[in-house]
Each structure stands twice: as structure tokens, then as C-alpha cells.
Amino acid sequence: MADQLTDDEVSVSDDLLVEVRALIGAEDKEGLTQLVDGLHESDVAEVISRLEPDERIEFVRLLGRDFDFTALTEVDEKVRLHILSELAPTDVADGLADLDSDDAVYILEDLPDEQSEAILAQLPFAMRHRLKRSLDFPEESAGRRMQTDFVAMPPFWTVGQVIDTLREEKDLPDHFTEIFVVDAAFRLLGTVKLDRLLRSLRPVKITEIMDEDPRTIQADEDQEEAARIFQRYDLLSAAVVDDSNRLVGILTIDDIVDIIEAEAEEDIRALAGAGDAELSDTPLYVARTRIPWLMINMMTAFLASGVIAIFDGTIQAMVALAVLMPVVTALGGNAGIQAMTVTVRALSQREITKRNVARVMARETIVALMNGTAVAVAVGIVAAIWFANIELGGVIACSIVFNIICAGFFGATLPMLLDRIGVDPAVASSVFLSTLTDVIGFFAFLGIASWWFGLG
């Protein structure tokens, strides 16, 4: 593949895609297999994503048993569901049998129950049991993301017995960094890092070298909280246990990276009110996911329009006010978004507690005061020169300071208030904050101007 892809490329080349399409059109199974052989699953996923829907199905069909189903974990959900809907349950089961359990669960969990049950029925009993157990855990929980393939040993074994077993046993995970020590009921007793195992003498019992207090994660723990535990304690892997402290699986750092990426994307979409649409979705579906928040914005925007209507006479008497109104609200909106973004992120990371909530609010308010003063002076000077009216410059400067201080305060407090009452602050904060900054900005600017110049 050196002639199509270089080491520095992060995506498949156009030439490779053209060749793939040509081989699909010619139904050249052998040529297609050779072409994609050695490609990383993420590159195969990009090939699939860039093909037309009918071409994707033919691509998978031609590759047959040579198709790596891991690639389906890297494509958009709509693409994955479309491909799986066109494959026979036996073919899907054959593909899942070669995957890590967490990847298999990821593929199965979004399928209709009838389809997933049909696929599970084609799997060997042991794998079917493991996958069903993972699927029984709540969505976005550690139990859904865990791998059920791990190395566990009894506490009475020696280092030599463990090493000999690892050398002789063929049914082991492809990659692992630690061994779990369990009792007869599979309750977790401790863990042994591979480096410590290899440095120990053969006659030593593994209980003598194990960590008796490893970090564990409850199977029903939210995946975001699991990621936070990894981040806080710099973990590479962690045992997943049930309510009885029985070992049911493990989470590894590659799982956590995927979780962090998914959670970050979810928060970004929520802040923008962009819904859950993906790049592969149709314009109609994307529009449906975005329109609800736009409609809410439309209704709240009328509040700001109502404030403007109150000062209709003031605006007619001084047209310059209409020219400068957007400046006041735009600056307030930006200041509010800055404070809101920092606060929402801190809430998601559990950095805001009862002890520091007042300090966070005070800090954002002080920052808003400092920035508001600096910006207000600049805008006041420009307005005074532009309209040859020093008093107008002073009015808009005062309005900006007031609006930005309010924006900073509400940008910090609104997400915390929403979080306190159980509403996702990432979803709702931006809509209410934009309305607040607009209403306050218009009211402050037009109100001060009406009072100062005696208009209205």
C-alpha cells in the first residue's frame, strides 16, 4: 500500500478510493482483499464512509470473511446500521466472533432487539453469555464499555505457575498489562503488573507481589465517571466489578480515549444545540434535530424585541442608538459564552463543589468587570468620535460594563443552577443565556440613553 498511502497521511487517498470502486464494480474479490489488506481499521472505516450506500454493502459482501468488523466501530451509527441490516445474522456473528467483547457490544447495542437476538443466537454459548451480560448493563455505563477478555489467576499460584500458564495458554487476550487475582467466587483480591511479575522469582506466590487495593470501577458506573477515575489516577487499565466485588471485565485506556472523545463531542453539540446528527445523516434528519432549539430561540428572541418596543420613541428620537445596539448585545453575549463554557466544562469534570462555588462566581464576575471596563472605554471613544457626541460614548460605555458584568455572572451561575435542578447545563444554558444578555443589554443601553437624554 506504499504507493497509495504514506506514513504521514491520516486519511485514505482519492486514488485508493477510485481503485476500490473499480474493484467493486468488477466484483474482484481477490483484488479488493489484497488492496485493503494491511489497512488499519480506521482507514477501512473511512473507505466505507466515502463510498455510496450500495457500494458499502458490496464492499463488505466481496470481502466476506476477510472483512474486519472492527471497522464498523469507527463509522457513523447510520452507516453501521445500514450495513448490518443488509447482512445475514450468521455473517454478522462470524464477524463479531473475532472482535474484542467491547467492540462486539458496541456494534450490537444500537441494533433492534430482534436483530441483535438473531445475531447472538448464532454465537458460541460462552461468547453469547458474555455479550448478553454486558448488554444488560445501562447504556453509557462502564459495563457496556468493558472488555470481558482478561487474565485472572487463583491466589495460591506462584510466579512460575503464572508465567508457564501465560506461555502455554493460547486463549489469551492479544494485549494486557496486568493479571487479576481472584478467589473461587471470582471476587477480586488484587492485581499484579506484568513488569513486577517478570522481575519476581518463580517460587514467590503472586499474593506476595499483588496490589491488594487496586482501583476498581462499578459495572453500572457512568462511563464519564469511569473516564474521570482514569484521568485522576493515571490508570492504564482498571477492573470492572459488580455489586458483590466479582470481576466482570476490564476497562483499558483505549476504551477511555473513545469515551472522552464521545462525551466531549456530545457536550459540544449540546452547547450549540446541534442535536445528535452525524455527517452521514440526510439534510432532512439534521434539520429535524436542530429545529427544536431554534424554535425555542425564536420564542425567547421576542422577549428582546419586546424590550426594544418599549423604547420605540427613544430610538426614533436618536437613530444612533439603533446603530449601536448590536454592539452592546454582541459583547455581552460573547462574555457570557466565555463564562458559560468554562463553567459547563468545570461541572462536567466535577471541579465545582460547595466549597468553591462562591469563588467561581466571584472570579467570573470580577473578570467580566475588568474586561467590560476595558472594552467599554474603547467602544465609548469610537462612538463619541463616530457620532461626535461624548455623552453618547459615555452612555454606551456604561451599558457595556453593566451588560458584561451581568453576562459573566449569569454565565457562571446559570449552568450551576440548571445542574442543581437536574437539567443538563450543556443543553439548556446557551439558549437562556443568550436571551438574558440580549434583554439586559437592550434594556440597559436604551434605558440609560432614555434617562440621560430625556428621550422617549
Secondary structure, DSSP 8 states (H G I E B T S, - for coil): -TTT--TT-SS--HHHHHHHHHHHHTT-HHHHHHHHTT--HHHHHHHHHHS-HHHHHHHHHHHGGGS-GGGGGGS-HHHHHHHHHTS-HHHHHHHHTTS-HHHHHHHHTTS-HHHHHHHHTTS-HHHHHHHHHHHTS-TTBHHHH-B----EE-TT-BHHHHHHHHHH-SS--S--SEEEEE-TT-BEEEEEEHHHHHHS-TTSBHHHHSBSS--EEETTSBHHHHHHHHHHHT-SEEEEE-TT-BEEEEEEHHHHHHHHHHHHHHHHHHHHT-TT--TTS-HHHHHHHHHHHHHHHHHHHHHHHHHHHHTHHHHHH-THHHHHHHHHHHHHHHHHHHHHHHHHHHHHTT---TTTHHHHHHHHHHHHHHHHHHHHHHHHHHHHHHTT-HHHHHHHHHHHHHHHHHHHHHHHHHHHHHHHTT--HHHHHHHHHHHHHHHHHHHHHHHHHHHHHT--
